[in-house]
Amino acid sequence: MPPGDLEDIVDRALKQLPAPRAPGTLLPRVMAAIEAGRVESAAARAPRARPWVTWPLAWQVASITVAIALGVGVAKLWPHAASVAALSATTLAGDAFARLSAIAAETARTAATVASVTRIVWHALVQPFVGYLMVLVLVMCAACATFGAALGRVVLGGVPQT
Amino acid sequence: MTDAAFETFVREYQDMVYATAIRLLSSPAEAEDVAQTVFLKAFERFDDVGASPAAPGWLKTVTTNLCLNHLSRYRSRWRFFSELKPTGGAVVDDSGLRDHVDGLLARAGAHVTAAPEADLDAAHEQARLERALRRLPDHQRVPIVLFHFENKSYLEIAALLDVTLAKVKTDIHRGREALKEALVSTHAAR
């Protein structure tokens, strides 16, 4: 049979085939996926709405640091709270401004102390391990990249994954 | 954009997208996955695509590209892990095909006219041809579908599949020969 005839015969037969219909599950799947995507993107926009354990590492470290600083600050400032309360009752007195200035100075000194404590904790407990941590991360990244490249070459025969 | 508008859009084009995907992939599950991905992409660009007269063409192009990507990427991985012999034979999921064939026969039965046997024969022939098409190996079925259903030229197919023009012509010719056998055996069985 000449190729042209074969092409015509097959073309006619194929064109007469009724198109397969989409399954009834397709539309609900698409709409559910869209809804899931909305929820996911909303969660991604507001990381603080997620559980703490799912926060990015930088956020977790920052939150711990802030919590420690707040705790130390509250502990240091607590003795002064009573005097501030008493002072607030006599704010209208003549020497109120001088007292407030003194308390502000005391608060500044306390804040400086908290900062010093935080810096010491950082230098003593965290900083010594940062170098090792970075080396570990780099080694793990290199191992993963090597393994991925080898797997791609063996399994996929070099098919690009883009 | 409202969800109702997009739902109407999906209802309008889901058969077209699915038909393209199932014929290229010959697997109902994979075709449904690809169709879902196509509509998610359409959702992202619905303001541009939704009311456009080019929507059907855009959907077909995206579907075709995703199917070819799927074939080249995932099937090789699946074959490796399942230790399937790499003969290039198509992996046919007969469950969806059976449903489609049953549908063809049911439709023929529902439209019984003056010549009910002729209707049933035609349905049987279509079912056999559909089955033969889905059982072709990927490298024959895909160019045949692109040529006969998507109206691509040999050159366009060669570019899409990244193979030579000669290979496209050879594969299509061999695929047509296999389909012709299915047609001939149907006529011989009558």
Chai-1 contact restraints between the chains, C-beta under 6 A:
chainA,res_idxA,chainB,res_idxB,connection_type,confidence,min_distance_angstrom,max_distance_angstrom,comment,restraint_id
A,L6,B,R176,contact,1.0,0.0,6.0,A-B,restraint_1
A,V10,B,R176,contact,1.0,0.0,6.0,A-B,restraint_2
A,V10,B,L179,contact,1.0,0.0,6.0,A-B,restraint_3
A,D11,B,H148,contact,1.0,0.0,6.0,A-B,restraint_4
A,A13,B,L129,contact,1.0,0.0,6.0,A-B,restraint_5
A,A13,B,L183,contact,1.0,0.0,6.0,A-B,restraint_6
A,L14,B,H148,contact,1.0,0.0,6.0,A-B,restraint_7
A,L17,B,Q126,contact,1.0,0.0,6.0,A-B,restraint_8
A,L17,B,E130,contact,1.0,0.0,6.0,A-B,restraint_9
A,A19,B,A19,contact,1.0,0.0,6.0,A-B,restraint_10
A,P20,B,A19,contact,1.0,0.0,6.0,A-B,restraint_11
A,P20,B,I22,contact,1.0,0.0,6.0,A-B,restraint_12
A,P20,B,H100,contact,1.0,0.0,6.0,A-B,restraint_13
A,R21,B,D15,contact,1.0,0.0,6.0,A-B,restraint_14
A,A22,B,Q14,contact,1.0,0.0,6.0,A-B,restraint_15
A,A22,B,D15,contact,1.0,0.0,6.0,A-B,restraint_16
A,A22,B,Y18,contact,1.0,0.0,6.0,A-B,restraint_17
A,L26,B,Q14,contact,1.0,0.0,6.0,A-B,restraint_18
A,L26,B,E32,contact,1.0,0.0,6.0,A-B,restraint_19
A,L26,B,A35,contact,1.0,0.0,6.0,A-B,restraint_20
A,L27,B,V10,contact,1.0,0.0,6.0,A-B,restraint_21
A,R29,B,Q36,contact,1.0,0.0,6.0,A-B,restraint_22
A,V30,B,V10,contact,1.0,0.0,6.0,A-B,restraint_23
A,V30,B,Q36,contact,1.0,0.0,6.0,A-B,restraint_24
A,V30,B,F39,contact,1.0,0.0,6.0,A-B,restraint_25
A,A33,B,L40,contact,1.0,0.0,6.0,A-B,restraint_26
A,I34,B,F43,contact,1.0,0.0,6.0,A-B,restraint_27
A,V155,B,R77,contact,1.0,0.0,6.0,A-B,restraint_28
A,V155,B,F80,contact,1.0,0.0,6.0,A-B,restraint_29
A,L156,B,S76,contact,1.0,0.0,6.0,A-B,restraint_30
A,V159,B,S72,contact,1.0,0.0,6.0,A-B,restraint_31
A,V159,B,R73,contact,1.0,0.0,6.0,A-B,restraint_32
